[in-house]
């Protein structure tokens, strides 16, 4: 139907905006810190890096653990490193769609997912090798689970 075609187009727009130009700029200082915190050769060494490199409670350790495995699977290029955040950004668009669909209905789901798909802040955080895209993704997925739990 027309509705599902529009949803498909929103997801394609989201993919394009997040994955295009990922390697256009070199990694900057904070992204280098992400690499340093995910630089171990084993899970234990990586966890040691996160806990003992002044990370403490300032950083989200889950992102760096996921980035450690992501780098092992896809390499260390700018595109590969930033693609984790880009994928989480696309996942956030899908998550806000399903959350809005369950809570508010089809029209709100289309609008909210389209707004997030083209949001400059969302695109920026989705192209940055930092934990912000993961935070947005988990916030949105926790919303749908909280709604389903209380229903």
N, CA, C and O atoms as a GROMACS GRO file, in nm:
protein
  604
    1UNK      N    1   0.083  -0.118   0.000
    1UNK     CA    2   0.000   0.000   0.000
    1UNK      C    3   0.088   0.125   0.000
    1UNK      O    4   0.210   0.118   0.016
    2UNK      N    5   0.024   0.238  -0.018
    2UNK     CA    6   0.094   0.366  -0.024
    2UNK      C    7   0.164   0.397   0.108
    2UNK      O    8   0.274   0.452   0.110
    3UNK      N    9   0.100   0.363   0.218
    3UNK     CA   10   0.157   0.389   0.350
    3UNK      C   11   0.292   0.320   0.368
    3UNK      O   12   0.388   0.382   0.412
    4UNK      N   13   0.299   0.192   0.334
    4UNK     CA   14   0.424   0.118   0.351
    4UNK      C   15   0.531   0.165   0.254
    4UNK      O   16   0.650   0.157   0.283
    5UNK      N   17   0.490   0.214   0.139
    5UNK     CA   18   0.585   0.272   0.045
    5UNK      C   19   0.649   0.398   0.104
    5UNK      O   20   0.769   0.418   0.091
    6UNK      N   21   0.569   0.481   0.170
    6UNK     CA   22   0.621   0.602   0.233
    6UNK      C   23   0.717   0.566   0.347
    6UNK      O   24   0.821   0.630   0.362
    7UNK      N   25   0.683   0.465   0.425
    7UNK     CA   26   0.773   0.418   0.532
    7UNK      C   27   0.905   0.372   0.472
    7UNK      O   28   1.012   0.403   0.524
    8UNK      N   29   0.898   0.297   0.364
    8UNK     CA   30   1.018   0.249   0.295
    8UNK      C   31   1.104   0.367   0.247
    8UNK      O   32   1.226   0.365   0.262
    9UNK      N   33   1.041   0.468   0.190
    9UNK     CA   34   1.114   0.587   0.142
    9UNK      C   35   1.180   0.660   0.259
    9UNK      O   36   1.294   0.706   0.246
   10UNK      N   37   1.112   0.671   0.371
   10UNK     CA   38   1.170   0.737   0.489
   10UNK      C   39   1.295   0.662   0.535
   10UNK      O   40   1.395   0.724   0.570
   11UNK      N   41   1.289   0.531   0.536
   11UNK     CA   42   1.405   0.451   0.578
   11UNK      C   43   1.519   0.467   0.478
   11UNK      O   44   1.635   0.477   0.518
   12UNK      N   45   1.488   0.469   0.349
   12UNK     CA   46   1.592   0.488   0.246
   12UNK      C   47   1.657   0.626   0.262
   12UNK      O   48   1.779   0.638   0.253
   13UNK      N   49   1.576   0.728   0.285
   13UNK     CA   50   1.630   0.863   0.308
   13UNK      C   51   1.721   0.863   0.430
   13UNK      O   52   1.829   0.922   0.429
   14UNK      N   53   1.677   0.796   0.535
   14UNK     CA   54   1.756   0.788   0.657
   14UNK      C   55   1.890   0.719   0.632
   14UNK      O   56   1.993   0.765   0.680
   15UNK      N   57   1.888   0.610   0.558
   15UNK     CA   58   2.013   0.539   0.524
   15UNK      C   59   2.104   0.628   0.443
   15UNK      O   60   2.223   0.638   0.472
   16UNK      N   61   2.050   0.693   0.341
   16UNK     CA   62   2.131   0.778   0.255
   16UNK      C   63   2.196   0.893   0.333
   16UNK      O   64   2.315   0.918   0.320
   17UNK      N   65   2.116   0.961   0.414
   17UNK     CA   66   2.167   1.077   0.487
   17UNK      C   67   2.271   1.039   0.593
   17UNK      O   68   2.360   1.119   0.624
   18UNK      N   69   2.261   0.920   0.647
   18UNK     CA   70   2.355   0.880   0.751
   18UNK      C   71   2.482   0.815   0.697
   18UNK      O   72   2.589   0.832   0.754
   19UNK      N   73   2.470   0.742   0.587
   19UNK     CA   74   2.586   0.672   0.535
   19UNK      C   75   2.663   0.750   0.429
   19UNK      O   76   2.778   0.718   0.400
   20UNK      N   77   2.601   0.850   0.370
   20UNK     CA   78   2.674   0.927   0.269
   20UNK      C   79   2.778   1.015   0.338
   20UNK      O   80   2.751   1.073   0.444
   21UNK      N   81   2.891   1.025   0.281
   21UNK     CA   82   3.001   1.111   0.327
   21UNK      C   83   3.057   1.072   0.464
   21UNK      O   84   3.113   1.157   0.533
   22UNK      N   85   3.044   0.945   0.504
   22UNK     CA   86   3.098   0.903   0.633
   22UNK      C   87   3.249   0.919   0.640
   22UNK      O   88   3.304   0.956   0.744
   23UNK      N   89   3.316   0.892   0.530
   23UNK     CA   90   3.462   0.900   0.529
   23UNK      C   91   3.513   1.030   0.468
   23UNK      O   92   3.631   1.042   0.436
   24UNK      N   93   3.425   1.128   0.453
   24UNK     CA   94   3.461   1.255   0.390
   24UNK      C   95   3.564   1.333   0.471
   24UNK      O   96   3.647   1.404   0.414
   25UNK      N   97   3.559   1.322   0.603
   25UNK     CA   98   3.654   1.392   0.690
   25UNK      C   99   3.731   1.289   0.773
   25UNK      O  100   3.681   1.180   0.801
   26UNK      N  101   3.852   1.326   0.810
   26UNK     CA  102   3.930   1.237   0.894
   26UNK      C  103   3.871   1.235   1.035
   26UNK      O  104   3.791   1.322   1.072
   27UNK      N  105   3.911   1.136   1.112
   27UNK     CA  106   3.863   1.126   1.249
   27UNK      C  107   3.914   1.244   1.331
   27UNK      O  108   4.028   1.288   1.313
   28UNK      N  109   3.832   1.296   1.419
   28UNK     CA  110   3.873   1.406   1.502
   28UNK      C  111   3.904   1.356   1.643
   28UNK      O  112   3.891   1.236   1.670
   29UNK      N  113   3.944   1.445   1.732
   29UNK     CA  114   4.000   1.407   1.862
   29UNK      C  115   3.910   1.314   1.942
   29UNK      O  116   3.956   1.210   1.989
   30UNK      N  117   3.784   1.348   1.959
   30UNK     CA  118   3.694   1.265   2.040
   30UNK      C  119   3.673   1.128   1.978
   30UNK      O  120   3.661   1.028   2.049
   31UNK      N  121   3.670   1.121   1.846
   31UNK     CA  122   3.658   0.991   1.780
   31UNK      C  123   3.785   0.909   1.802
   31UNK      O  124   3.779   0.786   1.814
   32UNK      N  125   3.898   0.976   1.809
   32UNK     CA  126   4.022   0.906   1.843
   32UNK      C  127   4.018   0.848   1.983
   32UNK      O  128   4.073   0.741   2.009
   33UNK      N  129   3.951   0.919   2.073
   33UNK     CA  130   3.934   0.867   2.208
   33UNK      C  131   3.846   0.742   2.206
   33UNK      O  132   3.870   0.648   2.282
   34UNK      N  133   3.745   0.740   2.120
   34UNK     CA  134   3.663   0.620   2.105
   34UNK      C  135   3.748   0.503   2.058
   34UNK      O  136   3.732   0.390   2.104
   35UNK      N  137   3.839   0.530   1.965
   35UNK     CA  138   3.929   0.425   1.917
   35UNK      C  139   4.020   0.376   2.030
   35UNK      O  140   4.044   0.256   2.043
   36UNK      N  141   4.070   0.469   2.109
   36UNK     CA  142   4.159   0.431   2.220
   36UNK      C  143   4.087   0.344   2.322
   36UNK      O  144   4.146   0.251   2.377
   37UNK      N  145   3.960   0.374   2.348
   37UNK     CA  146   3.884   0.296   2.446
   37UNK      C  147   3.836   0.162   2.391
   37UNK      O  148   3.789   0.078   2.467
   38UNK      N  149   3.847   0.141   2.261
   38UNK     CA  150   3.806   0.013   2.202
   38UNK      C  151   3.924  -0.054   2.133
   38UNK      O  152   3.906  -0.126   2.035
   39UNK      N  153   4.043  -0.032   2.185
   39UNK     CA  154   4.165  -0.072   2.116
   39UNK      C  155   4.227  -0.202   2.165
   39UNK      O  156   4.334  -0.240   2.117
   40UNK      N  157   4.166  -0.271   2.258
   40UNK     CA  158   4.225  -0.394   2.310
   40UNK      C  159   4.226  -0.506   2.208
   40UNK      O  160   4.156  -0.501   2.108
   41UNK      N  161   4.308  -0.607   2.236
   41UNK     CA  162   4.313  -0.723   2.146
   41UNK      C  163   4.219  -0.833   2.192
   41UNK      O  164   4.185  -0.922   2.113
   42UNK      N  165   4.176  -0.829   2.317
   42UNK     CA  166   4.079  -0.925   2.369
   42UNK      C  167   3.969  -0.849   2.442
   42UNK      O  168   3.982  -0.729   2.469
   43UNK      N  169   3.862  -0.919   2.474
   43UNK     CA  170   3.752  -0.857   2.547
   43UNK      C  171   3.800  -0.806   2.683
   43UNK      O  172   3.767  -0.694   2.723
   44UNK      N  173   3.880  -0.887   2.753
   44UNK     CA  174   3.928  -0.848   2.886
   44UNK      C  175   4.018  -0.724   2.876
   44UNK      O  176   4.008  -0.633   2.958
   45UNK      N  177   4.106  -0.722   2.777
   45UNK     CA  178   4.194  -0.607   2.761
   45UNK      C  179   4.115  -0.482   2.727
   45UNK      O  180   4.144  -0.373   2.776
   46UNK      N  181   4.014  -0.498   2.642
   46UNK     CA  182   3.931  -0.384   2.606
   46UNK      C  183   3.853  -0.333   2.727
   46UNK      O  184   3.842  -0.212   2.747
   47UNK      N  185   3.800  -0.423   2.807
   47UNK     CA  186   3.729  -0.384   2.928
   47UNK      C  187   3.824  -0.312   3.024
   47UNK      O  188   3.785  -0.215   3.089
   48UNK      N  189   3.947  -0.359   3.032
   48UNK     CA  190   4.048  -0.293   3.115
   48UNK      C  191   4.073  -0.150   3.066
   48UNK      O  192   4.084  -0.058   3.146
   49UNK      N  193   4.082  -0.133   2.933
   49UNK     CA  194   4.101   0.002   2.876
   49UNK      C  195   3.987   0.094   2.918
   49UNK      O  196   4.010   0.209   2.958
   50UNK      N  197   3.867   0.044   2.910
   50UNK     CA  198   3.750   0.128   2.940
   50UNK      C  199   3.746   0.166   3.087
   50UNK      O  200   3.721   0.282   3.121
   51UNK      N  201   3.772   0.070   3.174
   51UNK     CA  202   3.762   0.095   3.317
   51UNK      C  203   3.880   0.179   3.368
   51UNK      O  204   3.861   0.264   3.455
   52UNK      N  205   3.998   0.155   3.317
   52UNK     CA  206   4.118   0.217   3.375
   52UNK      C  207   4.173   0.337   3.300
   52UNK      O  208   4.264   0.402   3.351
   53UNK      N  209   4.124   0.370   3.186
   53UNK     CA  210   4.174   0.486   3.111
   53UNK      C  211   4.094   0.610   3.144
   53UNK      O  212   4.050   0.682   3.053
   54UNK      N  213   4.076   0.636   3.269
   54UNK     CA  214   4.004   0.754   3.314
   54UNK      C  215   3.861   0.760   3.261
   54UNK      O  216   3.796   0.864   3.266
   55UNK      N  217   3.813   0.647   3.212
   55UNK     CA  218   3.676   0.647   3.161
   55UNK      C  219   3.578   0.655   3.277
   55UNK      O  220   3.489   0.740   3.279
   56UNK      N  221   3.597   0.566   3.373
   56UNK     CA  222   3.513   0.567   3.492
   56UNK      C  223   3.366   0.577   3.459
   56UNK      O  224   3.315   0.500   3.377
   57UNK      N  225   3.298   0.671   3.522
   57UNK     CA  226   3.155   0.686   3.501
   57UNK      C  227   3.122   0.792   3.397
   57UNK      O  228   3.005   0.824   3.377
   58UNK      N  229   3.223   0.846   3.329
   58UNK     CA  230   3.198   0.951   3.230
   58UNK      C  231   3.152   0.895   3.096
   58UNK      O  232   3.090   0.967   3.018
   59UNK      N  233   3.182   0.769   3.069
   59UNK     CA  234   3.156   0.713   2.937
   59UNK      C  235   3.064   0.593   2.947
   59UNK      O  236   3.052   0.530   3.052
   60UNK      N  237   3.000   0.563   2.837
   60UNK     CA  238   2.911   0.448   2.830
   60UNK      C  239   2.992   0.328   2.784
   60UNK      O  240   3.026   0.320   2.665
   61UNK      N  241   3.025   0.235   2.871
   61UNK     CA  242   3.114   0.126   2.833
   61UNK      C  243   3.056   0.036   2.725
   61UNK      O  244   3.132  -0.024   2.648
   62UNK      N  245   2.924   0.024   2.717
   62UNK     CA  246   2.866  -0.066   2.617
   62UNK      C  247   2.904  -0.024   2.475
   62UNK      O  248   2.934  -0.110   2.392
   63UNK      N  249   2.905   0.104   2.447
   63UNK     CA  250   2.940   0.150   2.312
   63UNK      C  251   3.081   0.106   2.275
   63UNK      O  252   3.104   0.059   2.163
   64UNK      N  253   3.175   0.121   2.365
   64UNK     CA  254   3.313   0.088   2.334
   64UNK      C  255   3.334  -0.063   2.322
   64UNK      O  256   3.418  -0.108   2.245
   65UNK      N  257   3.257  -0.141   2.397
   65UNK     CA  258   3.264  -0.286   2.382
   65UNK      C  259   3.207  -0.328   2.247
   65UNK      O  260   3.264  -0.414   2.179
   66UNK      N  261   3.096  -0.269   2.208
   66UNK     CA  262   3.038  -0.299   2.077
   66UNK      C  263   3.132  -0.252   1.966
   66UNK      O  264   3.151  -0.322   1.867
   67UNK      N  265   3.190  -0.134   1.983
   67UNK     CA  266   3.284  -0.082   1.883
   67UNK      C  267   3.407  -0.172   1.870
   67UNK      O  268   3.461  -0.187   1.761
   68UNK      N  269   3.451  -0.231   1.980
   68UNK     CA  270   3.564  -0.325   1.976
   68UNK      C  271   3.532  -0.440   1.881
   68UNK      O  272   3.614  -0.473   1.795
   69UNK      N  273   3.415  -0.501   1.895
   69UNK     CA  274   3.377  -0.612   1.807
   69UNK      C  275   3.347  -0.564   1.665
   69UNK      O  276   3.375  -0.633   1.568
   70UNK      N  277   3.289  -0.446   1.654
   70UNK     CA  278   3.260  -0.387   1.522
   70UNK      C  279   3.389  -0.367   1.443
   70UNK      O  280   3.396  -0.400   1.325
   71UNK      N  281   3.490  -0.313   1.509
   71UNK     CA  282   3.620  -0.293   1.444
   71UNK      C  283   3.684  -0.426   1.406
   71UNK      O  284   3.748  -0.437   1.301
   72UNK      N  285   3.666  -0.527   1.490
   72UNK     CA  286   3.720  -0.660   1.458
   72UNK      C  287   3.655  -0.716   1.333
   72UNK      O  288   3.720  -0.784   1.253
   73UNK      N  289   3.526  -0.688   1.315
   73UNK     CA  290   3.453  -0.743   1.200
   73UNK      C  291   3.470  -0.659   1.074
   73UNK      O  292   3.480  -0.715   0.965
   74UNK      N  293   3.475  -0.526   1.086
   74UNK     CA  294   3.469  -0.440   0.968
   74UNK      C  295   3.593  -0.355   0.944
   74UNK      O  296   3.602  -0.287   0.841
   75UNK      N  297   3.688  -0.356   1.034
   75UNK     CA  298   3.813  -0.283   1.011
   75UNK      C  299   3.818  -0.147   1.077
   75UNK      O  300   3.729  -0.109   1.154
   76UNK      N  301   3.925  -0.073   1.045
   76UNK     CA  302   3.953   0.054   1.111
   76UNK      C  303   3.944   0.176   1.020
   76UNK      O  304   3.996   0.282   1.054
   77UNK      N  305   3.880   0.163   0.906
   77UNK     CA  306   3.865   0.281   0.819
   77UNK      C  307   3.763   0.377   0.881
   77UNK      O  308   3.683   0.338   0.966
   78UNK      N  309   3.768   0.502   0.838
   78UNK     CA  310   3.671   0.600   0.889
   78UNK      C  311   3.528   0.554   0.864
   78UNK      O  312   3.441   0.566   0.950
   79UNK      N  313   3.505   0.500   0.743
   79UNK     CA  314   3.371   0.453   0.710
   79UNK      C  315   3.329   0.339   0.803
   79UNK      O  316   3.218   0.340   0.856
   80UNK      N  317   3.417   0.242   0.822
   80UNK     CA  318   3.383   0.127   0.906
   80UNK      C  319   3.355   0.168   1.049
   80UNK      O  320   3.259   0.122   1.111
   81UNK      N  321   3.439   0.255   1.103
   81UNK     CA  322   3.424   0.295   1.243
   81UNK      C  323   3.296   0.377   1.263
   81UNK      O  324   3.224   0.357   1.360
   82UNK      N  325   3.269   0.468   1.172
   82UNK     CA  326   3.149   0.553   1.185
   82UNK      C  327   3.021   0.481   1.144
   82UNK      O  328   2.912   0.526   1.180
   83UNK      N  329   3.032   0.372   1.071
   83UNK     CA  330   2.911   0.304   1.024
   83UNK      C  331   2.832   0.243   1.138
   83UNK      O  332   2.711   0.224   1.125
   84UNK      N  333   2.895   0.212   1.251
   84UNK     CA  334   2.820   0.164   1.367
   84UNK      C  335   2.720   0.269   1.412
   84UNK      O  336   2.602   0.239   1.433
   85UNK      N  337   2.765   0.392   1.425
   85UNK     CA  338   2.674   0.501   1.465
   85UNK      C  339   2.569   0.527   1.359
   85UNK      O  340   2.454   0.556   1.391
   86UNK      N  341   2.607   0.517   1.231
   86UNK     CA  342   2.510   0.538   1.123
   86UNK      C  343   2.400   0.432   1.127
   86UNK      O  344   2.283   0.463   1.110
   87UNK      N  345   2.439   0.307   1.151
   87UNK     CA  346   2.341   0.200   1.161
   87UNK      C  347   2.249   0.221   1.281
   87UNK      O  348   2.128   0.198   1.272
   88UNK      N  349   2.305   0.265   1.392
   88UNK     CA  350   2.222   0.295   1.509
   88UNK      C  351   2.128   0.412   1.482
   88UNK      O  352   2.016   0.415   1.533
   89UNK      N  353   2.172   0.509   1.401
   89UNK     CA  354   2.086   0.620   1.363
   89UNK      C  355   1.967   0.576   1.279
   89UNK      O  356   1.855   0.622   1.299
   90UNK      N  357   1.992   0.485   1.186
   90UNK     CA  358   1.882   0.428   1.106
   90UNK      C  359   1.789   0.348   1.197
   90UNK      O  360   1.667   0.355   1.184
   91UNK      N  361   1.848   0.273   1.289
   91UNK     CA  362   1.767   0.198   1.386
   91UNK      C  363   1.682   0.290   1.471
   91UNK      O  364   1.570   0.253   1.510
   92UNK      N  365   1.732   0.408   1.501
   92UNK     CA  366   1.654   0.505   1.580
   92UNK      C  367   1.533   0.555   1.502
   92UNK      O  368   1.426   0.574   1.560
   93UNK      N  369   1.549   0.575   1.373
   93UNK     CA  370   1.435   0.617   1.290
   93UNK      C  371   1.329   0.507   1.289
   93UNK      O  372   1.210   0.535   1.299
   94UNK      N  373   1.372   0.384   1.276
   94UNK     CA  374   1.278   0.271   1.278
   94UNK      C  375   1.214   0.259   1.416
   94UNK      O  376   1.094   0.233   1.427
   95UNK      N  377   1.292   0.277   1.521
   95UNK     CA  378   1.239   0.266   1.658
   95UNK      C  379   1.135   0.374   1.686
   95UNK      O  380   1.032   0.346   1.747
   96UNK      N  381   1.162   0.498   1.644
   96UNK     CA  382   1.064   0.604   1.670
   96UNK      C  383   0.938   0.581   1.587
   96UNK      O  384   0.828   0.618   1.628
   97UNK      N  385   0.954   0.521   1.470
   97UNK     CA  386   0.836   0.489   1.389
   97UNK      C  387   0.746   0.391   1.464
   97UNK      O  388   0.626   0.415   1.478
   98UNK      N  389   0.803   0.280   1.512
   98UNK     CA  390   0.721   0.179   1.580
   98UNK      C  391   0.668   0.229   1.714
   98UNK      O  392   0.556   0.194   1.752
   99UNK      N  393   0.744   0.309   1.784
   99UNK     CA  394   0.695   0.365   1.910
   99UNK      C  395   0.576   0.457   1.883
   99UNK      O  396   0.473   0.446   1.949
  100UNK      N  397   0.590   0.546   1.787
  100UNK     CA  398   0.480   0.638   1.754
  100UNK      C  399   0.360   0.565   1.698
  100UNK      O  400   0.246   0.603   1.724
  101UNK      N  401   0.385   0.461   1.621
  101UNK     CA  402   0.275   0.383   1.564
  101UNK      C  403   0.191   0.319   1.674
  101UNK      O  404   0.068   0.323   1.669
  102UNK      N  405   0.257   0.261   1.774
  102UNK     CA  406   0.184   0.195   1.882
  102UNK      C  407   0.113   0.296   1.973
  102UNK      O  408   0.003   0.270   2.020
  103UNK      N  409   0.177   0.408   1.997
  103UNK     CA  410   0.123   0.503   2.094
  103UNK      C  411   0.024   0.600   2.032
  103UNK      O  412  -0.081   0.627   2.089
  104UNK      N  413   0.057   0.654   1.912
  104UNK     CA  414  -0.023   0.762   1.855
  104UNK      C  415  -0.093   0.730   1.724
  104UNK      O  416  -0.191   0.796   1.690
  105UNK      N  417  -0.046   0.632   1.649
  105UNK     CA  418  -0.110   0.598   1.523
  105UNK      C  419  -0.022   0.624   1.402
  105UNK      O  420   0.092   0.668   1.414
  106UNK      N  421  -0.078   0.594   1.284
  106UNK     CA  422  -0.001   0.596   1.159
  106UNK      C  423   0.052   0.734   1.121
  106UNK      O  424   0.168   0.747   1.083
  107UNK      N  425  -0.032   0.836   1.130
  107UNK     CA  426   0.012   0.970   1.089
  107UNK      C  427   0.128   1.020   1.174
  107UNK      O  428   0.227   1.071   1.121
  108UNK      N  429   0.116   1.005   1.305
  108UNK     CA  430   0.224   1.048   1.393
  108UNK      C  431   0.351   0.967   1.368
  108UNK      O  432   0.462   1.020   1.377
  109UNK      N  433   0.335   0.839   1.339
  109UNK     CA  434   0.452   0.754   1.312
  109UNK      C  435   0.527   0.803   1.189
  109UNK      O  436   0.650   0.809   1.189
  110UNK      N  437   0.453   0.838   1.085
  110UNK     CA  438   0.518   0.889   0.964
  110UNK      C  439   0.589   1.021   0.991
  110UNK      O  440   0.704   1.039   0.951
  111UNK      N  441   0.521   1.112   1.057
  111UNK     CA  442   0.580   1.243   1.082
  111UNK      C  443   0.701   1.235   1.175
  111UNK      O  444   0.805   1.296   1.148
  112UNK      N  445   0.688   1.161   1.282
  112UNK     CA  446   0.800   1.155   1.377
  112UNK      C  447   0.922   1.087   1.316
  112UNK      O  448   1.035   1.130   1.339
  113UNK      N  449   0.901   0.982   1.239
  113UNK     CA  450   1.015   0.915   1.176
  113UNK      C  451   1.076   1.002   1.066
  113UNK      O  452   1.198   1.001   1.048
  114UNK      N  453   0.994   1.076   0.993
  114UNK     CA  454   1.049   1.165   0.890
  114UNK      C  455   1.128   1.280   0.953
  114UNK      O  456   1.234   1.317   0.903
  115UNK      N  457   1.076   1.335   1.061
  115UNK     CA  458   1.148   1.444   1.129
  115UNK      C  459   1.283   1.394   1.180
  115UNK      O  460   1.384   1.463   1.164
  116UNK      N  461   1.285   1.276   1.242
  116UNK     CA  462   1.413   1.224   1.291
  116UNK      C  463   1.505   1.186   1.176
  116UNK      O  464   1.627   1.200   1.187
  117UNK      N  465   1.449   1.137   1.066
  117UNK     CA  466   1.530   1.097   0.951
  117UNK      C  467   1.607   1.214   0.892
  117UNK      O  468   1.720   1.197   0.845
  118UNK      N  469   1.549   1.333   0.893
  118UNK     CA  470   1.615   1.450   0.832
  118UNK      C  471   1.670   1.548   0.935
  118UNK      O  472   1.723   1.653   0.898
  119UNK      N  473   1.660   1.515   1.062
  119UNK     CA  474   1.711   1.602   1.168
  119UNK      C  475   1.863   1.616   1.157
  119UNK      O  476   1.935   1.517   1.154
  120UNK      N  477   1.909   1.740   1.151
  120UNK     CA  478   2.053   1.763   1.138
  120UNK      C  479   2.129   1.712   1.260
  120UNK      O  480   2.241   1.662   1.246
  121UNK      N  481   2.071   1.723   1.378
  121UNK     CA  482   2.137   1.672   1.498
  121UNK      C  483   2.149   1.520   1.493
  121UNK      O  484   2.253   1.464   1.526
  122UNK      N  485   2.041   1.455   1.453
  122UNK     CA  486   2.044   1.309   1.444
  122UNK      C  487   2.144   1.262   1.339
  122UNK      O  488   2.216   1.165   1.362
  123UNK      N  489   2.149   1.330   1.227
  123UNK     CA  490   2.245   1.294   1.122
  123UNK      C  491   2.387   1.316   1.171
  123UNK      O  492   2.474   1.232   1.149
  124UNK      N  493   2.411   1.428   1.238
  124UNK     CA  494   2.545   1.457   1.290
  124UNK      C  495   2.591   1.349   1.388
  124UNK      O  496   2.702   1.298   1.376
  125UNK      N  497   2.505   1.314   1.483
  125UNK     CA  498   2.543   1.212   1.581
  125UNK      C  499   2.553   1.073   1.518
  125UNK      O  500   2.624   0.987   1.570
  126UNK      N  501   2.482   1.052   1.409
  126UNK     CA  502   2.490   0.924   1.339
  126UNK      C  503   2.615   0.912   1.253
  126UNK      O  504   2.647   0.804   1.205
  127UNK      N  505   2.686   1.020   1.234
  127UNK     CA  506   2.809   1.018   1.155
  127UNK      C  507   2.931   1.043   1.243
  127UNK      O  508   3.037   1.082   1.193
  128UNK      N  509   2.918   1.021   1.369
  128UNK     CA  510   3.023   1.048   1.466
  128UNK      C  511   3.053   0.920   1.543
  128UNK      O  512   2.961   0.856   1.594
  129UNK      N  513   3.178   0.881   1.551
  129UNK     CA  514   3.218   0.758   1.622
  129UNK      C  515   3.222   0.784   1.772
  129UNK      O  516   3.327   0.772   1.836
  130UNK      N  517   3.108   0.820   1.826
  130UNK     CA  518   3.091   0.846   1.968
  130UNK      C  519   2.962   0.778   2.013
  130UNK      O  520   2.883   0.737   1.928
  131UNK      N  521   2.938   0.764   2.142
  131UNK     CA  522   2.824   0.685   2.190
  131UNK      C  523   2.688   0.752   2.180
  131UNK      O  524   2.589   0.695   2.227
  132UNK      N  525   2.678   0.870   2.122
  132UNK     CA  526   2.552   0.944   2.122
  132UNK      C  527   2.442   0.874   2.042
  132UNK      O  528   2.327   0.873   2.085
  133UNK      N  529   2.475   0.815   1.929
  133UNK     CA  530   2.374   0.746   1.849
  133UNK      C  531   2.320   0.624   1.924
  133UNK      O  532   2.202   0.593   1.915
  134UNK      N  533   2.407   0.557   1.998
  134UNK     CA  534   2.362   0.443   2.079
  134UNK      C  535   2.267   0.489   2.189
  134UNK      O  536   2.167   0.422   2.217
  135UNK      N  537   2.297   0.602   2.250
  135UNK     CA  538   2.210   0.657   2.354
  135UNK      C  539   2.072   0.690   2.299
  135UNK      O  540   1.970   0.660   2.362
  136UNK      N  541   2.067   0.752   2.182
  136UNK     CA  542   1.938   0.784   2.119
  136UNK      C  543   1.862   0.657   2.086
  136UNK      O  544   1.742   0.646   2.112
  137UNK      N  545   1.933   0.559   2.029
  137UNK     CA  546   1.869   0.432   1.991
  137UNK      C  547   1.810   0.361   2.113
  137UNK      O  548   1.695   0.318   2.110
  138UNK      N  549   1.887   0.350   2.220
  138UNK     CA  550   1.837   0.282   2.339
  138UNK      C  551   1.728   0.361   2.408
  138UNK      O  552   1.638   0.301   2.468
  139UNK      N  553   1.732   0.491   2.403
  139UNK     CA  554   1.623   0.571   2.460
  139UNK      C  555   1.492   0.543   2.387
  139UNK      O  556   1.388   0.527   2.449
  140UNK      N  557   1.500   0.538   2.254
  140UNK     CA  558   1.378   0.515   2.176
  140UNK      C  559   1.328   0.372   2.189
  140UNK      O  560   1.207   0.350   2.198
  141UNK      N  561   1.418   0.275   2.192
  141UNK     CA  562   1.372   0.137   2.208
  141UNK      C  563   1.320   0.113   2.349
  141UNK      O  564   1.228   0.033   2.368
  142UNK      N  565   1.376   0.179   2.448
  142UNK     CA  566   1.323   0.163   2.583
  142UNK      C  567   1.184   0.223   2.594
  142UNK      O  568   1.102   0.175   2.673
  143UNK      N  569   1.156   0.328   2.518
  143UNK     CA  570   1.021   0.386   2.517
  143UNK      C  571   0.917   0.285   2.472
  143UNK      O  572   0.812   0.271   2.536
  144UNK      N  573   0.945   0.213   2.364
  144UNK     CA  574   0.846   0.116   2.314
  144UNK      C  575   0.830   0.001   2.413
  144UNK      O  576   0.718  -0.047   2.433
  145UNK      N  577   0.940  -0.044   2.474
  145UNK     CA  578   0.928  -0.153   2.570
  145UNK      C  579   0.856  -0.108   2.697
  145UNK      O  580   0.779  -0.185   2.754
  146UNK      N  581   0.878   0.014   2.740
  146UNK     CA  582   0.806   0.067   2.855
  146UNK      C  583   0.657   0.077   2.824
  146UNK      O  584   0.574   0.043   2.908
  147UNK      N  585   0.624   0.123   2.706
  147UNK     CA  586   0.484   0.132   2.665
  147UNK      C  587   0.419  -0.007   2.663
  147UNK      O  588   0.309  -0.025   2.714
  148UNK      N  589   0.488  -0.104   2.603
  148UNK     CA  590   0.434  -0.240   2.595
  148UNK      C  591   0.421  -0.303   2.733
  148UNK      O  592   0.328  -0.379   2.758
  149UNK      N  593   0.514  -0.273   2.822
  149UNK     CA  594   0.510  -0.328   2.957
  149UNK      C  595   0.390  -0.276   3.035
  149UNK      O  596   0.325  -0.352   3.107
  150UNK      N  597   0.359  -0.149   3.020
  150UNK     CA  598   0.249  -0.088   3.095
  150UNK      C  599   0.114  -0.107   3.030
  150UNK      O  600   0.012  -0.072   3.088
  151UNK      N  601   0.111  -0.160   2.914
  151UNK     CA  602  -0.015  -0.178   2.843
  151UNK      C  603  -0.086  -0.298   2.887
  151UNK      O  604  -0.195  -0.328   2.837
   0.00000   0.00000   0.00000
